[in-house]
Amino acid sequence: MVLHSAEAEDDCCDWFFPAITGDLDRLKEMVSTRLNGGNLANTLASYKGRYGQTVFHFAASAGSIRICQYLVEELNLNVDDFISDEGLTPLHSAIAGESYDVAFYLLNKGANPNAAEKRGLTPLHMAAKIDMGLFFSLCCFWLTRLCLQAGADPNLVSLGQTPLGVAAAIGDVEMIKCLLNAGADPNVPSTRLSNAGADPNVLNHVSF
């Protein structure tokens, strides 16, 4: 049950602060003193922010990898059990927050790369659309490869686009090559590259 009272909101903030700041000792203390028995996953998932983010979402977005490791390895929580009101998983949050080390970790621990939020946006779509300079492009490239290795479908459509359409729209040639090598289909009817705002000849400039 999600808590809604003012007192409950304060209690939620108590949980979110150590997740965001990476204060593992504080979070462990709270778990040991406030959570007595019951289902840990259900209890922690019941503490939600304004848009339904949980402790796991905040930790992932903030790059608090030690918190994420604690939740997965010591509390044995399943990352895909934590879903926001918008359908976002902690993997979505890690990518949106540019917390690439957390995203790598979650994928290696079995996070679902095909998990779609309410609009159909998958982690792969999010990784394909980030264009923030060389360092972040390299991170997104390797993150995209890891998503694909974990079984991400490069042809899933979200908001009328596949990840390939997203990458083409921003002209990320390396991302395009990566997705094509993974089996992305440039002729998916609902996501032709021209409809994604891309140069219709972009694939002519891609060499393998």
Secondary structure, DSSP 8 states (H G I E B T S, - for coil): ----SHHHHHHHHHHHHHHHHT-HHHHHHHHHHH--SS-HHHHHHH---TTS--HHHHHHHHT-HHHHHIIIIIS---GGG---TT---HHHHHHHTT-HHHHHHHHHTT--TT---TT---HHHHHHH---SHHHHHHHHHHHHHHHHTT--TT--BTTB-HHHHHHHTT-HHHHHHHHHTT--TT-GGG-GGGGT--TTGGGG---
